[in-house]
Amino acid sequence: MLVLAVLVVTSCGEQHQKKSGLFGIVRITSCAGACGPGRSRKPRPARNWPLVFSRDGRVAARVTTDAHGRYTVSLAPGEYAVSVRGGPPNRVGPDRVMVQDERRRIDLEANGGMLEPGG
């Protein structure tokens, strides 16, 4: 009996130590008219963008992309809304993501509007 109890506790402990969440790169894909009519800009990293991950209307995590547009966030499994702190005209897509039991990559596309949060 004691051996069985130890195995159950060890097994549960290992499950709680699993890391779930997301990582990826945020790229600005539009210059929102700043490039001039009929011109587009090559996608570039969204540097220092403040991202907000919310679940059921509550903020679950806030992270900021690095100088290369990379982000990493630890989140419990579930569905989350993704937004840019400061809001429109800045937004990212997809604006909803699903977090599973293990960390996975989801790259985001940002529409920088006329304003870039972090430069």
N, C-alpha and C positions, 0 to 999 in steps of 0.2 A: 504494500500500500504506500509506504513512504517513497519508494522509487517512482511510482506513478505520479504522486503529487509533485515531486521535484521535476519530472519531465513536463508536466502541464505548466508549472510556473516558468520554466526555462522557455518553453514554446511561446507563451504569451509575451514574455519579455522581449524575445526576438522580434515578434510582430510589431511591438511598439517602437522598436529601434529603427524600423524601416523608414527611409526618408521618402516622403512624397512631396511633389512640388513641380515647378517648371523652371526652365532656363531657355535662353534663346537670344536672338538679336532683334532689335527694333530698327527698322530702316525707314527713312523718310522717302516716300515715293512720289510726292507731288510738291510742286513749288507754289501751288494755288495762285497762279497768275503772276507771280513775281518774276518769272522767267521771260515774260512777254508772250504775245499771241502766237499760238501754234508751236511753241517751244516747250520742251520738257527738260528736266534736270535728271541726271543719272542718280539712282537711289544712293543714299548716303546714310551713315550711322546716325541715329537719333541720340546725340551725346547729352548725357546728364538729364534725361527725361524722367520726371517723377511719375511712376506708375502706381495705380491704386487697384488692388484686387479686393472685390467685395462679394459677400455671400449673404443672401437673404436680407439685403439692404444695409448690412453692417460691414465696415471696413475690416478685412481679415489681415491685410498686409500692405505695406507701402515700401517700394524699392525705387532706386534711381539707377538708370543705366550708366554704364561707365563711358569712358572716352571713345570706345569702339561700338557703342550701342548695345552692349551685352547686359543681360539681367539674369538674376537667379533669385528665386523666391521659394521658401518652404511653405507648403499649404497642406491641410488635410484633404483627403479625397473628397470630390464634389464638384459642383458647377460654380463658376465665379464670373462676375462681370469685371471687365478690364477697362480702366479709364486713365486719363492723364490728369494729374492733379492740376487744377487751374482750368480744366475743361475746355469747351469750345473757344476758339476754332480748332484746337488740337484734339485729335482723337486717334485711336488705334483700332486695327482690325486683325484678327477677329475681336469683337468686343465681348464675347463670351467664350470661356475655355473650360474644358473638363480636365480635372486633376484626377489621376488614377493612383493606385497603390505605390507606384514607383515614379521617381523623377523622370520627366520626359521633356523633349525639346519642342517648343512652339515658338516660331519666329513671328514677329508682329510687323505689320506695315503701318506706318504713321502718316497721317495727312497733317502736315505742319501748319496749315492755314497760313496766316501772315505772321505768326509768332512762334518762336522756338523756345520752349521753357528753359533749356540749359545752354543754348548757343549752338 
